[in-house]
Amino acid sequence: MTIQWFPGHMLETKNLLKKAISKVDIVFEVLDARLPDTSANPLVDNICKDRFRLKILNKMDLADPEHTQQWLEYFENRSIPAVSICGSHKDQVEAVLNYCTEKITRNRARKIKIMVIGIPNTGKSTLLNTLAGKKIAKTGNVPAVTRHQQRTSLENNIDIYDTPGILWPIIEPERKAFILAASGAISDTAIDYTEIAFFAADLLIHRYPDLLIQRYPFLDDIPDDPLNLIEKIGAARGCLKKGGMVDYQKASEALIRELRTGKIGRISFETPKDIEHDS
């Protein structure tokens, strides 16, 4: 499956970033802790190469803690600054801010300018609201909520800029396209729920069978086939058509919804070892 989803405002944002990056001191690259590699826009490396950049693995409360630690070690071994946080926790977000401001040299009379970038639905606006201590940026569980650059003045002479989430025009390899769709980074209008649910079910069967048993106690054992798992979930959740047949569309939506919201448990869509298989 190849997904192409690059709305007009994303192209506009890419051009805006190129112009604005020379005026900022620090870049917060907000990633989804469940998919740190796939949620890293390859365009960012080139756009931000001359600025101090911190990879922020957000939503760590939804991610597998063991795999999150593996990712932090992966970045550390490559001398890439990275931290994991929950963007709604003020103490964690403020610690990130303090860490970054200590990394740069500046005239104290001049404001520090920080740009927050990342793909859709990684929690950029939530992080900004937490820093500001009030709701100043729109948030939501769908991608592309933020549509224009927003500037906010914080204490200690700091300006922070929230930018719309941008993807890249063609998402490859196929694994990354599925991961982005399953995590909610791509608009649901651009995906086939049943196809994405099949991918998610396969991942859960092979990597998180214990979580499946905990969430779905009606499972006597873990099905070997993803389609069988979706059928069992659909039947138990009442996702049925006339005649008692499973409605695969509704069953798929139920599985993806529970996966995205963390009801199945703390899962990660990828590990550092998965990168080796892509290369």
N, C-alpha and C positions, 0 to 999 in steps of 0.2 A: 504494500500500500504506500503510495506517495501522496502526501498532503501538500497542497499549495494553498496557503491562506495568508495573504499579505494585503490587508485593507489599506486604502489610500492614506489614512492617518499614520500608518506605520512608516511609509516612505517619507512622509513629512517629518516624522520624528527622527528618522535616521539623518536627514539633512540638517535638522535642528541641532542634533548632538554634535555633528561635525563642526558646526559653527561655534557652539557654546563651550565645547570641552576645553578650549584654550584659556577660558576665563575662570575655570574652577580649580581648586586646590586638591580636592579629594573626590574619588568616585566610590560610591557604595554600589557594588554589583550584587544585587539581591537574587539569590538562587533558591530553588526549592530543595530543601534538605533531602527529600525523597528521590531527587533526580539531579544531583549537582552537576553532572557532565552535560546531560541533555538540556537542562535549563540554562546553560551558558551559551549565549548568542555568540557565534563565531565572529560576527561583525564587530563586537566590542573590543576584541584584542587589538585590532588595528586602530579603532577610533580613540581608545584610551591609553595607548602605549606609552605616552609621555607623562602620565599622571599617576599619583599614588592611588592604587586601587585595592580595595578589600573585598574579597569574596565572602558574602554573608549567607550562610546556609540557614535560611529561614524555615519556619514550620517544623523545627526539630521535634516538636511534641507529637507530630504525625509520623515521623520517620523511625525506622529501626535504629535504636541507639548504637548497636554494634557496628552497623554499616556506616553510620554517621561518623563514628570515631575512625573508621578505616579511611573515609574520605578526608578527614582533617589530617591524618598522617600522610596520605597521598599528596596533598597540597604542601604540607610542611617539607616533605622530602624533595620537592621541586622549588623550594624557596618562594612559594606563592602565599601571601598573607590570606588567612581564612579563619572564620569563626562560625560557630553554630549558635543560633538563638531562637527564641520564640518572640516574634515581633510585637506581641501584645504585652510583654513583660518589660516594664519600664526600667528596672535595674539592669537587665541584660542589654537593652538598647542604649542606655546611657553609658554603659561600660564600653560599648563599641565606639560611640562618639568620642569619648575621652581617649581611647587608645589611638584613634586616627589623628586627632588634633595634636597629640604629642609627637606624631611622626613627621610633622612638617615645620619648617622654619618660616616665620612670618613677622611682619611689622604688627605689633599689638593694636595699633590704631586702625588697621585694615581688617575688614570682615573676612572670616574664613568662608569659602564657598564650597558647598558639597553638593554633588549631583547624584541622585538615586536612579539607577538604571536597572533594566532587567526585562525578561520576557513577561507576557501577561500572566496574572494570577499567582505571582510569587509572594505577594504580601507587601509590596512597596508602600502602598498608601497606609496600610495598618502600621507599619514601622514609623512613618512620618507622623501619624496621629499620636502615637505613643510618645514620640520625642516632644511634640508640641503640647501634650497634656490635654488635648481637646480634638474634636473632630473637625479637621480642616480639609481633608481629602476624602473623596468618595471611595468606598470599599465595597467589595462584593465577591461572591463565589463564582463569578463568570469573568472571562477574560475581557480585556480592553475597556474596563470601567473608566480609567483615567484617559482622557482624550487630548488634553493639552498640558503643556508644562505649567507647573504651579510652584511659586516661590513662597517660602515661609521664613520669617526671621525668628531665630531662637535666642536664648540667653547666651551670654559670653561672646557676643558679636559674631554670630554664626548665621549664615543664610543657607538654607537647604532647598534644593530644587527636586521636585517629583516629576518624572517624565512618563509619558504613556509607554506601556509595554510594547516591545517590538520583537517580532519573529524575523526569520530570514525567509527569502522567497520560496526555496525548495528545501524541504526537510528530508534529509537522508542520513544514514540508512533507514530502512523500514522500521527497525526496532525503536528508533528515536521518535518517529512519527506516532507509533502506537503509544509510547510512554507519555508524550505530550498530550495526546488525546485522552488517555485514561486519567491523567492527573487533573485535567480541566484547563490546561493552558491554551487549548484551541477551542474555538466556538463550537458548540454542539451542532450547529447547522452545517458544519464542514465535515462531520464524521458519521459513520454508520455505527450506531450503538451496539448492534449485535456483533459486529466484527471486533470492536474494541473490547467488549465483554469477554469474548472468546480469548483474546490475548491476556486480559486480566485474570481470567479463571485459570489459564494455563500457568501463569506466574505464581498465583496463590497455591495451586496444587503442588508445585515443585519446590517452592521456597517457604511457604507459610501454612503447611497442613494443620499444625496445631491451632493456629488462629482461626482457621475455617471451622474446626470442630467446636471451639469455644463460642464462636459467633452463631453457628448453625447447628445446635445440638440435635436436630432431627437427622443429621447425617450419621448413618451407622458406621460408615468408613469414608475415606476420601476417594471420590471417583477418579479413575485414570484419565477419563476423557473430559475436557472442558465443557463440551456441550451437555454432557450428563450432569455436571455440576450446576450449570445454568438451569437445566430442566428441574432439578430438585429444589433449587432456590425459588424458581417461579411457582412451582406447585405449592410449596410451603407458604409463600407470600401472597397467594391468591391471584397470581398473574395468569389468569386463565381466559380462554375464549369459550364461546358456546360449545357445549359438548364435553367440556373438561380438558380440552387441549391447552397446553402451555402457550401463552403469548410470549414469544421469545423477545419481542421488542420491549415489553414491559418488564420482563424478567431481567433483561440486560440493563435496563435503566436502573432497576432496583440494586443490582450488584454494583454498578459503577457509582451510584449515589452513596452507598454505604462505604465503598472503598475510599472515595474522595474525602468524606467527612471523618474518617478515622474510626468508624464504628466496627470495622473488622479488626482493627488493632493498628499498632505502629508498624508500618511496612515501608520498605524502600524499593523503588522500581529498578534500581541498578546499583552495582558495586564497582569498585575500581577494576576488578577483574574483567568486567563486561567490556571495558574499553579495549582490552587486548583482542577481543573477538571481532571488534569493528575494524581494527587496523590490519 
